[in-house]
Amino acid sequence: MADTKVVFVAFAIEDERQRDFLKGQSLSPRAPYEFIDMSVKEAYETGWKAKVRTRLKRSNGVIVLVSKNSLTSTGQAWEIQCAAEEGKPIRGIWAYSDDRTTLPGVSTVAWSDKNISDFIDSL
């Protein structure tokens, strides 16, 4: 059995339901990976950024759920910046089939089992 891979999920809080769908995919018995996220509903408490950086450091890679909400999510933007600073592989996945928002510096692909699995397998 392959080692479990840890994938950090960066998303705008408005896309929390899409994050839940993505996390649901990790419940498949063929999926040797786990998703972690640092979603916060309140303004960032002291220490949030340090905790995010710690979790990013132990992650194998980062999936960014990209939507129009990403353009105004300061928390998600910081998570992406931090992942880049830590040298983590980053893959954008469009959160919705009818939303093709682009984020500078994030290579984004359509949400499919194959695209997600291929990224995780590459880690």
Residue, then its C-alpha position, 0 to 999 in steps of 0.5 A: m500500500a502506498d504511503t498516505k499523501v497529505v493534500f492541503v485544500a485552499f478555498a474561499i469560505e463561500d465554496e465550503r460545500q465544494r470543499d466538502f464534495l472534494k473531501g468526500q472523494s478521499l473516503s474512497p478505499r482506493a484513495p491513499y490520501e487525506f485532505i486538510d484545510m484550515s477554514v475559519k469562519e471568523a476573522y483570523e485569530t492570532g496564530w492562524k497563519a502560523k498554523v496554516r504554514t505548519r500544516l502546509k509544510r507537512s503537506n505533499g501538495v495543495i489543491v486550490l478550489v478556484s471560483k469567482n469567490s477566490l478573487t476576493s478571499t484574502g485567506q485563500a490568497w494567503e494560503i496560496q502565497c504561503a504554499a508557493e513560498e514553501g515550494k509545494p506543488i499547487r493545482g487549481i481545480w475549478a469549483y464549478s463547471d460554469d465558472r472558469t475564473t483564473l488566478p495568477g500563478v495557479s494552473t487550473v484544470a476542470w474538476s474530474d476524478k482523473n485530474i485530481s488523481d493525476f495531481i495526487d499521484s504526481l506528489 
